[in-house]
Amino acid sequence: MVSTFQLVLLGLAGILFAGGWGVALSRLWSNWPGVRGLTYSLVAAGAAVCLGLVVWHSYKREVWLPLGDNFDTLIWLAVLLSFLILYVQFVCPLPGLDWFVLPIVVLLVIAAGVFAKALPHQYIASAWKWGHLVTSYLSAVAFAVAFAVGAMYLLIHRRLRTKKAPADPNLGNLERLERLTRTSVSLGFSLLSVGMATGVVILVDKGRSSAFGRAWLTSPKIWLAVAVWLAYAVVLHAPINPSFRGRRAAILSVIGFVLMLGVIVAVQFMPEGP
């Protein structure tokens, strides 16, 4: 069970991430050289608080494997995304990426608090289920990056079409954003394919022994997952079909991530299953 103090620490992490987002946005009207350093210091501090929470929560549960319950899983997603921001911005900076990814991190922290009191799913029952959960949630991280970069692509594309001067001249260029979108989608699509395949194995193994197994054909999370897979399959094959490159691929990346969020929400409320 999640304690009140753990929720307070989670709120502190959310404030740190939100503060980092606010400071990052201040680049729109301020050229203060310390903005970047302050932004990533706040993000690193938020990630450190989240990691501390994960360790404390695992100690109390006496289960050290990640993805043990809703609280643990959503915090891990927030940590992975925050680490991704820090890595990209220090190794190969992409100005403006934090404007789009940090709000997702904040939403994941809020979701962890909302679902903290929910009964945990028994995620780790077998190697198949472990592989299913790891690949599924890592694909969500990759698709979150594709969503952020796709949103940036649409913003720049709109500014170029309307001949409006960008607020930040270093936001990026369309070619690089399209390449990063394709890379993120390729990784996420591969992981999602593995996650769906292992999910089918788990479903066949359970058969009619679970509530989910009796009604999988009408399960919203199954059909949402299929819709996500199809949407990103189109984006991934954009080089073969040039009509789906650029703006259309960016739109599909955004739509696919919205559908992925629907899958994550459905998992919280559906009977236990893959």
C-alpha positions as CSV (number, residue, x, y, z in Angstrom):
1,M,0.0,0.0,0.0
2,V,1.3,3.5,-0.9
3,S,1.7,5.7,2.2
4,T,0.8,9.4,2.5
5,F,4.4,10.4,2.7
6,Q,5.2,8.5,-0.5
7,L,2.4,10.5,-2.2
8,V,3.9,13.7,-0.9
9,L,7.3,12.8,-2.4
10,L,5.5,11.9,-5.6
11,G,4.0,15.4,-5.6
12,L,7.4,16.9,-5.0
13,A,8.7,15.0,-8.1
14,G,5.8,16.3,-10.1
15,I,6.5,19.9,-9.0
16,L,10.2,19.5,-10.0
17,F,9.3,18.2,-13.4
18,A,6.7,20.9,-13.9
19,G,9.2,23.5,-12.8
20,G,11.7,22.1,-15.3
21,W,9.0,22.4,-18.0
22,G,8.2,26.0,-17.0
23,V,11.9,27.0,-17.1
24,A,12.3,25.3,-20.5
25,L,9.3,27.3,-21.8
26,S,10.9,30.5,-20.6
27,R,13.4,30.2,-23.5
28,L,10.7,31.6,-25.6
29,W,11.2,35.1,-24.1
30,S,14.5,34.9,-22.3
31,N,18.0,34.2,-23.5
32,W,19.5,33.8,-19.9
33,P,22.4,31.3,-20.3
34,G,21.5,29.4,-17.2
35,V,18.1,28.3,-18.4
36,R,19.2,25.0,-19.8
37,G,21.3,24.1,-16.7
38,L,18.4,25.0,-14.4
39,T,15.9,23.0,-16.6
40,Y,18.0,19.8,-16.5
41,S,18.9,20.2,-12.9
42,L,15.2,20.2,-12.0
43,V,14.5,17.2,-14.3
44,A,17.4,15.3,-12.7
45,A,16.2,16.1,-9.2
46,G,12.7,14.9,-10.1
47,A,14.1,11.7,-11.5
48,A,16.2,11.2,-8.4
49,V,13.1,11.6,-6.2
50,C,11.2,9.1,-8.4
51,L,14.0,6.6,-8.1
52,G,14.1,6.9,-4.4
53,L,10.3,6.3,-4.3
54,V,10.8,3.2,-6.4
55,V,13.4,1.8,-4.1
56,W,11.3,2.6,-1.0
57,H,8.2,1.1,-2.5
58,S,10.0,-2.0,-3.6
59,Y,11.5,-2.4,-0.1
60,K,8.1,-2.2,1.5
61,R,6.6,-4.7,-0.9
62,E,9.7,-6.9,-0.6
63,V,9.6,-7.2,-4.4
64,W,12.6,-5.8,-6.3
65,L,11.5,-6.5,-9.8
66,P,10.1,-3.4,-11.6
67,L,6.5,-3.1,-12.9
68,G,5.2,-4.8,-9.8
69,D,2.0,-2.6,-9.6
70,N,0.4,0.5,-11.0
71,F,2.3,3.0,-8.8
72,D,5.7,1.4,-9.6
73,T,5.0,1.0,-13.4
74,L,3.9,4.6,-14.0
75,I,6.8,6.0,-12.0
76,W,9.3,3.9,-14.0
77,L,7.9,5.3,-17.2
78,A,8.3,8.8,-15.9
79,V,11.9,8.1,-14.9
80,L,12.8,6.5,-18.3
81,L,11.4,9.5,-20.2
82,S,13.2,12.0,-18.0
83,F,16.5,10.1,-18.5
84,L,15.8,10.1,-22.2
85,I,15.5,13.9,-22.2
86,L,18.7,14.3,-20.2
87,Y,20.6,11.9,-22.5
88,V,19.4,13.4,-25.8
89,Q,20.0,17.0,-24.6
90,F,23.6,16.3,-23.4
91,V,24.7,13.9,-26.2
92,C,22.9,15.3,-29.3
93,P,20.9,18.4,-28.2
94,L,17.5,18.9,-29.8
95,P,16.2,22.2,-28.5
96,G,12.5,22.2,-27.9
97,L,12.2,18.4,-27.2
98,D,11.7,19.1,-23.5
99,W,8.7,21.4,-24.2
100,F,6.8,18.3,-25.5
101,V,8.2,15.4,-23.4
102,L,8.1,17.0,-20.0
103,P,4.3,17.4,-19.9
104,I,4.0,13.6,-20.6
105,V,6.4,13.0,-17.6
106,V,4.2,15.2,-15.4
107,L,1.0,13.4,-16.5
108,L,2.7,10.0,-15.7
109,V,3.5,11.2,-12.2
110,I,-0.1,12.5,-11.7
111,A,-1.4,9.1,-13.0
112,A,0.8,7.3,-10.5
113,G,-0.8,9.2,-7.7
114,V,-4.3,8.6,-9.0
115,F,-3.8,4.9,-9.5
116,A,-1.7,4.5,-6.3
117,K,-4.6,3.1,-4.3
118,A,-5.8,0.7,-7.1
119,L,-5.3,-3.0,-6.6
120,P,-2.1,-4.0,-8.3
121,H,-2.2,-6.4,-11.2
122,Q,-0.2,-9.5,-10.7
123,Y,2.2,-8.6,-13.5
124,I,5.1,-10.9,-12.9
125,A,3.7,-14.4,-12.9
126,S,5.9,-16.0,-15.5
127,A,8.8,-15.2,-17.9
128,W,6.3,-14.7,-20.7
129,K,4.3,-12.1,-18.7
130,W,7.6,-10.4,-17.6
131,G,8.7,-10.1,-21.3
132,H,5.2,-8.9,-22.3
133,L,5.1,-6.1,-19.7
134,V,8.7,-4.9,-20.3
135,T,8.4,-4.7,-24.1
136,S,4.9,-3.2,-23.9
137,Y,5.9,-0.4,-21.6
138,L,9.2,0.3,-23.3
139,S,7.3,0.6,-26.6
140,A,5.1,3.2,-24.8
141,V,8.2,5.2,-24.0
142,A,9.5,5.0,-27.6
143,F,6.0,6.1,-28.9
144,A,6.0,9.0,-26.4
145,V,9.2,10.3,-28.0
146,A,7.7,9.8,-31.5
147,F,4.6,11.8,-30.3
148,A,6.7,14.6,-29.0
149,V,8.9,14.8,-32.1
150,G,5.8,14.5,-34.4
151,A,4.2,17.4,-32.5
152,M,7.3,19.5,-33.0
153,Y,7.3,18.6,-36.8
154,L,3.7,19.7,-37.1
155,L,4.4,23.0,-35.3
156,I,7.4,23.8,-37.5
157,H,5.6,22.7,-40.7
158,R,2.7,25.0,-39.8
159,R,5.0,27.9,-39.2
160,L,6.8,27.4,-42.5
161,R,3.5,27.2,-44.4
162,T,2.2,30.4,-42.8
163,K,5.6,32.0,-43.1
164,K,5.6,32.8,-39.5
165,A,9.0,33.3,-37.8
166,P,9.6,30.6,-35.2
167,A,9.9,31.7,-31.6
168,D,13.1,29.7,-31.2
169,P,15.4,29.5,-34.3
170,N,17.0,26.4,-32.8
171,L,13.9,24.3,-32.6
172,G,15.1,21.9,-35.2
173,N,14.6,21.1,-38.9
174,L,12.0,19.0,-40.6
175,E,14.5,16.5,-42.0
176,R,16.1,15.7,-38.6
177,L,12.7,15.5,-36.8
178,E,11.3,13.1,-39.5
179,R,14.4,10.9,-39.1
180,L,14.1,10.9,-35.3
181,T,10.3,10.1,-35.6
182,R,11.1,7.1,-37.8
183,T,13.8,5.9,-35.4
184,S,11.5,6.1,-32.4
185,V,8.7,4.4,-34.2
186,S,11.0,1.6,-35.5
187,L,12.1,0.9,-31.9
188,G,8.6,1.2,-30.4
189,F,7.0,-0.9,-33.2
190,S,9.5,-3.7,-32.7
191,L,8.9,-3.7,-28.9
192,L,5.2,-3.5,-29.3
193,S,5.2,-6.5,-31.8
194,V,7.1,-8.6,-29.2
195,G,4.7,-7.4,-26.5
196,M,1.6,-8.4,-28.6
197,A,3.1,-11.8,-29.5
198,T,3.9,-12.6,-25.8
199,G,0.4,-11.4,-24.9
200,V,-1.1,-13.9,-27.3
201,V,1.0,-16.7,-25.7
202,I,-0.3,-15.7,-22.3
203,L,-3.9,-15.5,-23.5
204,V,-3.7,-19.0,-25.1
205,D,-2.0,-20.3,-21.9
206,K,-4.8,-18.9,-19.7
207,G,-7.6,-19.9,-22.1
208,R,-10.9,-19.8,-20.3
209,S,-9.4,-19.8,-16.9
210,S,-9.7,-16.0,-16.6
211,A,-12.4,-13.5,-17.0
212,F,-10.4,-11.8,-19.7
213,G,-9.9,-15.0,-21.5
214,R,-13.6,-15.5,-22.0
215,A,-14.2,-12.1,-23.7
216,W,-10.9,-11.2,-25.4
217,L,-12.6,-10.6,-28.8
218,T,-14.6,-7.7,-27.3
219,S,-11.9,-6.3,-25.1
220,P,-11.2,-2.6,-25.8
221,K,-7.5,-2.9,-24.9
222,I,-7.0,-5.7,-27.5
223,W,-8.6,-3.6,-30.3
224,L,-6.8,-0.4,-29.1
225,A,-3.5,-2.3,-29.2
226,V,-4.2,-3.5,-32.7
227,A,-5.1,0.0,-33.8
228,V,-1.8,1.3,-32.3
229,W,0.1,-1.4,-34.1
230,L,-1.6,-0.6,-37.5
231,A,-1.0,3.2,-37.1
232,Y,2.7,2.8,-36.5
233,A,3.0,0.1,-39.2
234,V,1.9,2.8,-41.7
235,V,4.4,5.3,-40.2
236,L,7.2,2.7,-40.3
237,H,6.6,1.9,-44.0
238,A,6.4,5.6,-45.0
239,P,9.7,5.4,-47.0
240,I,7.9,2.7,-49.2
241,N,4.8,4.9,-49.7
242,P,6.0,8.5,-50.0
243,S,2.4,9.8,-49.6
244,F,2.6,9.0,-45.9
245,R,5.9,10.7,-45.2
246,G,6.4,14.0,-43.5
247,R,3.3,15.7,-42.1
248,R,1.0,12.6,-42.5
249,A,3.5,10.4,-40.7
250,A,3.8,13.0,-37.9
251,I,0.0,13.1,-37.5
252,L,-0.2,9.3,-37.4
253,S,2.5,9.3,-34.7
254,V,0.4,11.7,-32.6
255,I,-2.8,9.6,-33.2
256,G,-0.9,6.4,-32.4
257,F,0.3,7.7,-29.0
258,V,-3.2,8.9,-28.1
259,L,-4.4,5.3,-28.8
260,M,-1.5,4.0,-26.7
261,L,-2.7,6.1,-23.8
262,G,-6.1,4.5,-24.3
263,V,-4.5,1.1,-24.0
264,I,-2.7,2.1,-20.7
265,V,-6.0,3.5,-19.2
266,A,-7.9,0.4,-20.3
267,V,-5.4,-1.9,-18.6
268,Q,-6.1,-0.1,-15.3
269,F,-9.8,-0.9,-15.4
270,M,-10.1,-4.2,-17.4
271,P,-9.9,-7.6,-15.7
272,E,-6.5,-9.0,-15.2
273,G,-5.0,-10.3,-18.5
274,P,-2.3,-9.5,-21.0
